Amino acid sequence: MEGWQAWDVILRCSGQLRVAQFGVAGIDMDAALKVGEALGYDLHALAELLPSCESGLVAAINEKVGTAAKDF
């Protein structure tokens, strides 16, 4: 269940990206946790799972736009 909740929060926060000069640096984690809290999700589980979701999201977006994540 917690994995589904983390995925739901990531999808809901897709407009809350932190953008750097050459690509996406991450998501606004504070906003993501507040969304999870508003939805009544387990914040401890989100705090554990969201960084991994963020890492995959950043890598995929930056690969798509041609920016290596290691540049950050």
N, CA, C and O atoms as CSV, one atom per row, in Angstrom:
chain,resi,resn,atom,element,x,y,z
A,1,MET,N,N,0.817,-1.190,0.000
A,1,MET,CA,C,0.000,0.000,0.000
A,1,MET,C,C,0.865,1.260,0.000
A,1,MET,O,O,0.567,2.218,-0.714
A,2,GLU,N,N,1.938,1.262,0.800
A,2,GLU,CA,C,2.770,2.451,0.905
A,2,GLU,C,C,3.448,2.791,-0.418
A,2,GLU,O,O,3.638,3.964,-0.738
A,3,GLY,N,N,3.810,1.769,-1.183
A,3,GLY,CA,C,4.404,2.010,-2.498
A,3,GLY,C,C,3.426,2.695,-3.422
A,3,GLY,O,O,3.800,3.601,-4.167
A,4,TRP,N,N,2.174,2.270,-3.381
A,4,TRP,CA,C,1.145,2.908,-4.191
A,4,TRP,C,C,0.962,4.358,-3.756
A,4,TRP,O,O,0.788,5.240,-4.597
A,5,GLN,N,N,1.001,4.609,-2.461
A,5,GLN,CA,C,0.837,5.964,-1.951
A,5,GLN,C,C,1.988,6.861,-2.425
A,5,GLN,O,O,1.757,8.005,-2.819
A,6,ALA,N,N,3.202,6.358,-2.389
A,6,ALA,CA,C,4.348,7.140,-2.866
A,6,ALA,C,C,4.203,7.449,-4.353
A,6,ALA,O,O,4.488,8.564,-4.789
A,7,TRP,N,N,3.762,6.463,-5.128
A,7,TRP,CA,C,3.553,6.670,-6.564
A,7,TRP,C,C,2.467,7.719,-6.783
A,7,TRP,O,O,2.611,8.581,-7.650
A,8,ASP,N,N,1.398,7.659,-6.021
A,8,ASP,CA,C,0.312,8.631,-6.131
A,8,ASP,C,C,0.816,10.040,-5.838
A,8,ASP,O,O,0.474,10.981,-6.554
A,9,VAL,N,N,1.617,10.191,-4.802
A,9,VAL,CA,C,2.151,11.507,-4.446
A,9,VAL,C,C,3.063,12.024,-5.557
A,9,VAL,O,O,2.980,13.197,-5.922
A,10,ILE,N,N,3.926,11.172,-6.098
A,10,ILE,CA,C,4.809,11.586,-7.188
A,10,ILE,C,C,3.991,12.074,-8.380
A,10,ILE,O,O,4.312,13.107,-8.968
A,11,LEU,N,N,2.954,11.351,-8.737
A,11,LEU,CA,C,2.114,11.773,-9.861
A,11,LEU,C,C,1.422,13.098,-9.577
A,11,LEU,O,O,1.338,13.962,-10.450
A,12,ARG,N,N,0.933,13.256,-8.367
A,12,ARG,CA,C,0.245,14.501,-8.004
A,12,ARG,C,C,1.191,15.689,-7.951
A,12,ARG,O,O,0.763,16.829,-8.131
A,13,CYS,N,N,2.467,15.437,-7.706
A,13,CYS,CA,C,3.452,16.516,-7.572
A,13,CYS,C,C,4.293,16.690,-8.833
A,13,CYS,O,O,5.372,17.279,-8.776
A,14,SER,N,N,3.827,16.197,-9.945
A,14,SER,CA,C,4.621,16.289,-11.171
A,14,SER,C,C,4.880,17.738,-11.592
A,14,SER,O,O,5.809,17.999,-12.356
A,15,GLY,N,N,4.088,18.661,-11.115
A,15,GLY,CA,C,4.318,20.075,-11.411
A,15,GLY,C,C,5.205,20.754,-10.388
A,15,GLY,O,O,5.473,21.951,-10.496
A,16,GLN,N,N,5.664,20.011,-9.401
A,16,GLN,CA,C,6.488,20.564,-8.325
A,16,GLN,C,C,7.949,20.164,-8.496
A,16,GLN,O,O,8.584,19.689,-7.555
A,17,LEU,N,N,8.473,20.358,-9.690
A,17,LEU,CA,C,9.854,19.978,-9.977
A,17,LEU,C,C,10.809,21.117,-9.643
A,17,LEU,O,O,10.499,22.288,-9.864
A,18,ARG,N,N,11.960,20.764,-9.115
A,18,ARG,CA,C,13.046,21.732,-8.913
A,18,ARG,C,C,13.917,21.650,-10.156
A,18,ARG,O,O,14.511,20.613,-10.450
A,19,VAL,N,N,13.981,22.755,-10.875
A,19,VAL,CA,C,14.696,22.786,-12.148
A,19,VAL,C,C,15.989,23.576,-11.980
A,19,VAL,O,O,15.995,24.674,-11.422
A,20,ALA,N,N,17.067,23.008,-12.467
A,20,ALA,CA,C,18.369,23.671,-12.461
A,20,ALA,C,C,18.653,24.168,-13.882
A,20,ALA,O,O,17.830,23.998,-14.781
A,21,GLN,N,N,19.783,24.762,-14.070
A,21,GLN,CA,C,20.124,25.366,-15.350
A,21,GLN,C,C,20.060,24.373,-16.514
A,21,GLN,O,O,19.628,24.734,-17.609
A,22,PHE,N,N,20.482,23.133,-16.287
A,22,PHE,CA,C,20.567,22.181,-17.393
A,22,PHE,C,C,19.626,20.992,-17.282
A,22,PHE,O,O,19.775,20.028,-18.034
A,23,GLY,N,N,18.679,21.028,-16.385
A,23,GLY,CA,C,17.745,19.913,-16.269
A,23,GLY,C,C,17.017,19.912,-14.942
A,23,GLY,O,O,17.051,20.894,-14.199
A,24,VAL,N,N,16.369,18.822,-14.654
A,24,VAL,CA,C,15.599,18.672,-13.422
A,24,VAL,C,C,16.519,18.196,-12.307
A,24,VAL,O,O,17.286,17.249,-12.487
A,25,ALA,N,N,16.441,18.856,-11.149
A,25,ALA,CA,C,17.279,18.490,-10.012
A,25,ALA,C,C,16.524,17.630,-9.006
A,25,ALA,O,O,17.150,16.921,-8.217
A,26,GLY,N,N,15.203,17.676,-9.017
A,26,GLY,CA,C,14.422,16.889,-8.073
A,26,GLY,C,C,13.000,17.400,-7.969
A,26,GLY,O,O,12.561,18.233,-8.762
A,27,ILE,N,N,12.284,16.884,-6.969
A,27,ILE,CA,C,10.939,17.372,-6.706
A,27,ILE,C,C,10.976,18.209,-5.433
A,27,ILE,O,O,11.921,18.124,-4.648
A,28,ASP,N,N,9.962,18.999,-5.243
A,28,ASP,CA,C,9.835,19.772,-4.004
A,28,ASP,C,C,9.351,18.799,-2.940
A,28,ASP,O,O,8.155,18.532,-2.825
A,29,MET,N,N,10.290,18.273,-2.165
A,29,MET,CA,C,9.970,17.225,-1.190
A,29,MET,C,C,9.021,17.737,-0.110
A,29,MET,O,O,8.164,16.990,0.363
A,30,ASP,N,N,9.162,18.990,0.281
A,30,ASP,CA,C,8.251,19.561,1.283
A,30,ASP,C,C,6.818,19.531,0.762
A,30,ASP,O,O,5.899,19.141,1.482
A,31,ALA,N,N,6.631,19.944,-0.488
A,31,ALA,CA,C,5.297,19.923,-1.087
A,31,ALA,C,C,4.773,18.487,-1.183
A,31,ALA,O,O,3.596,18.235,-0.925
A,32,ALA,N,N,5.643,17.556,-1.554
A,32,ALA,CA,C,5.224,16.161,-1.691
A,32,ALA,C,C,4.762,15.594,-0.352
A,32,ALA,O,O,3.744,14.905,-0.281
A,33,LEU,N,N,5.508,15.884,0.699
A,33,LEU,CA,C,5.114,15.379,2.018
A,33,LEU,C,C,3.819,16.042,2.505
A,33,LEU,O,O,3.013,15.400,3.179
A,34,LYS,N,N,3.620,17.296,2.175
A,34,LYS,CA,C,2.369,17.968,2.552
A,34,LYS,C,C,1.179,17.380,1.806
A,34,LYS,O,O,0.094,17.254,2.373
A,35,VAL,N,N,1.370,17.021,0.550
A,35,VAL,CA,C,0.306,16.358,-0.208
A,35,VAL,C,C,-0.004,15.010,0.442
A,35,VAL,O,O,-1.170,14.665,0.637
A,36,GLY,N,N,1.031,14.256,0.774
A,36,GLY,CA,C,0.834,12.974,1.440
A,36,GLY,C,C,0.114,13.126,2.769
A,36,GLY,O,O,-0.766,12.330,3.098
A,37,GLU,N,N,0.480,14.132,3.525
A,37,GLU,CA,C,-0.182,14.393,4.806
A,37,GLU,C,C,-1.650,14.741,4.595
A,37,GLU,O,O,-2.514,14.252,5.322
A,38,ALA,N,N,-1.939,15.583,3.606
A,38,ALA,CA,C,-3.323,15.972,3.320
A,38,ALA,C,C,-4.172,14.777,2.910
A,38,ALA,O,O,-5.374,14.740,3.174
A,39,LEU,N,N,-3.543,13.805,2.265
A,39,LEU,CA,C,-4.261,12.603,1.826
A,39,LEU,C,C,-4.354,11.539,2.914
A,39,LEU,O,O,-5.006,10.512,2.731
A,40,GLY,N,N,-3.698,11.789,4.048
A,40,GLY,CA,C,-3.734,10.839,5.155
A,40,GLY,C,C,-2.789,9.667,4.982
A,40,GLY,O,O,-2.985,8.617,5.595
A,41,TYR,N,N,-1.758,9.832,4.148
A,41,TYR,CA,C,-0.813,8.753,3.898
A,41,TYR,C,C,0.211,8.665,5.028
A,41,TYR,O,O,0.383,9.613,5.795
A,42,ASP,N,N,0.876,7.542,5.123
A,42,ASP,CA,C,1.907,7.284,6.126
A,42,ASP,C,C,3.155,8.098,5.779
A,42,ASP,O,O,3.879,7.763,4.841
A,43,LEU,N,N,3.402,9.167,6.539
A,43,LEU,CA,C,4.516,10.068,6.241
A,43,LEU,C,C,5.878,9.406,6.441
A,43,LEU,O,O,6.837,9.744,5.747
A,44,HIS,N,N,5.969,8.479,7.368
A,44,HIS,CA,C,7.236,7.768,7.575
A,44,HIS,C,C,7.581,6.929,6.349
A,44,HIS,O,O,8.733,6.902,5.915
A,45,ALA,N,N,6.596,6.255,5.801
A,45,ALA,CA,C,6.826,5.449,4.597
A,45,ALA,C,C,7.154,6.354,3.414
A,45,ALA,O,O,8.039,6.037,2.619
A,46,LEU,N,N,6.453,7.470,3.291
A,46,LEU,CA,C,6.737,8.395,2.194
A,46,LEU,C,C,8.157,8.941,2.294
A,46,LEU,O,O,8.851,9.074,1.286
A,47,ALA,N,N,8.583,9.256,3.509
A,47,ALA,CA,C,9.946,9.770,3.701
A,47,ALA,C,C,10.987,8.742,3.278
A,47,ALA,O,O,12.078,9.112,2.843
A,48,GLU,N,N,10.673,7.479,3.396
A,48,GLU,CA,C,11.585,6.415,2.965
A,48,GLU,C,C,11.526,6.177,1.459
A,48,GLU,O,O,12.557,5.943,0.827
A,49,LEU,N,N,10.335,6.233,0.886
A,49,LEU,CA,C,10.141,5.839,-0.514
A,49,LEU,C,C,10.312,6.974,-1.521
A,49,LEU,O,O,10.789,6.742,-2.632
A,50,LEU,N,N,9.931,8.193,-1.153
A,50,LEU,CA,C,9.966,9.288,-2.121
A,50,LEU,C,C,11.360,9.599,-2.671
A,50,LEU,O,O,11.471,9.906,-3.858
A,51,PRO,N,N,12.431,9.535,-1.871
A,51,PRO,CA,C,13.751,9.798,-2.461
A,51,PRO,C,C,14.109,8.834,-3.592
A,51,PRO,O,O,14.741,9.240,-4.567
A,52,SER,N,N,13.720,7.580,-3.477
A,52,SER,CA,C,13.980,6.624,-4.558
A,52,SER,C,C,13.134,6.948,-5.781
A,52,SER,O,O,13.611,6.873,-6.914
A,53,CYS,N,N,11.887,7.306,-5.548
A,53,CYS,CA,C,11.014,7.720,-6.657
A,53,CYS,C,C,11.602,8.951,-7.339
A,53,CYS,O,O,11.649,9.034,-8.566
A,54,GLU,N,N,12.046,9.898,-6.528
A,54,GLU,CA,C,12.633,11.129,-7.057
A,54,GLU,C,C,13.861,10.826,-7.911
A,54,GLU,O,O,14.019,11.391,-8.993
A,55,SER,N,N,14.714,9.954,-7.440
A,55,SER,CA,C,15.925,9.597,-8.170
A,55,SER,C,C,15.600,9.027,-9.549
A,55,SER,O,O,16.197,9.422,-10.550
A,56,GLY,N,N,14.653,8.102,-9.590
A,56,GLY,CA,C,14.251,7.510,-10.865
A,56,GLY,C,C,13.601,8.523,-11.788
A,56,GLY,O,O,13.851,8.522,-12.993
A,57,LEU,N,N,12.775,9.380,-11.231
A,57,LEU,CA,C,12.094,10.413,-12.008
A,57,LEU,C,C,13.100,11.375,-12.620
A,57,LEU,O,O,13.022,11.690,-13.807
A,58,VAL,N,N,14.040,11.840,-11.816
A,58,VAL,CA,C,15.054,12.789,-12.286
A,58,VAL,C,C,15.907,12.157,-13.384
A,58,VAL,O,O,16.163,12.785,-14.411
A,59,ALA,N,N,16.343,10.931,-13.171
A,59,ALA,CA,C,17.163,10.251,-14.173
A,59,ALA,C,C,16.409,10.090,-15.492
A,59,ALA,O,O,16.974,10.318,-16.561
A,60,ALA,N,N,15.144,9.700,-15.419
A,60,ALA,CA,C,14.360,9.487,-16.631
A,60,ALA,C,C,14.103,10.793,-17.382
A,60,ALA,O,O,14.235,10.846,-18.605
A,61,ILE,N,N,13.741,11.834,-16.657
A,61,ILE,CA,C,13.470,13.115,-17.314
A,61,ILE,C,C,14.742,13.670,-17.939
A,61,ILE,O,O,14.731,14.110,-19.089
A,62,ASN,N,N,15.832,13.651,-17.190
A,62,ASN,CA,C,17.079,14.202,-17.719
A,62,ASN,C,C,17.615,13.388,-18.886
A,62,ASN,O,O,18.215,13.948,-19.804
A,63,GLU,N,N,17.410,12.079,-18.865
A,63,GLU,CA,C,17.808,11.257,-20.003
A,63,GLU,C,C,16.978,11.622,-21.230
A,63,GLU,O,O,17.491,11.690,-22.347
A,64,LYS,N,N,15.707,11.852,-21.004
A,64,LYS,CA,C,14.804,12.191,-22.105
A,64,LYS,C,C,15.182,13.516,-22.753
A,64,LYS,O,O,15.076,13.671,-23.970
A,65,VAL,N,N,15.625,14.468,-21.938
A,65,VAL,CA,C,15.992,15.778,-22.485
A,65,VAL,C,C,17.482,15.877,-22.800
A,65,VAL,O,O,17.955,16.922,-23.249
A,66,GLY,N,N,18.224,14.789,-22.566
A,66,GLY,CA,C,19.626,14.741,-22.935
A,66,GLY,C,C,20.594,15.316,-21.934
A,66,GLY,O,O,21.704,15.703,-22.299
A,67,THR,N,N,20.200,15.381,-20.680
A,67,THR,CA,C,21.074,15.896,-19.623
A,67,THR,C,C,21.404,14.766,-18.668
A,67,THR,O,O,20.502,14.108,-18.149
A,68,ALA,N,N,22.661,14.539,-18.434
A,68,ALA,CA,C,23.070,13.487,-17.493
A,68,ALA,C,C,22.813,13.951,-16.062
A,68,ALA,O,O,23.147,15.082,-15.710
A,69,ALA,N,N,22.228,13.098,-15.243
A,69,ALA,CA,C,21.930,13.434,-13.849
A,69,ALA,C,C,23.220,13.699,-13.073
A,69,ALA,O,O,23.196,14.422,-12.077
A,70,LYS,N,N,24.335,13.133,-13.505
A,70,LYS,CA,C,25.592,13.327,-12.782
A,70,LYS,C,C,26.091,14.768,-12.878
A,70,LYS,O,O,26.987,15.155,-12.128
A,71,ASP,N,N,25.529,15.569,-13.786
A,71,ASP,CA,C,25.939,16.957,-13.935
A,71,ASP,C,C,25.513,17.803,-12.754
A,71,ASP,O,O,25.953,18.945,-12.615
A,72,PHE,N,N,24.662,17.255,-11.903
A,72,PHE,CA,C,24.179,18.018,-10.750
A,72,PHE,C,C,24.982,17.582,-9.580
A,72,PHE,O,O,24.775,18.074,-8.471
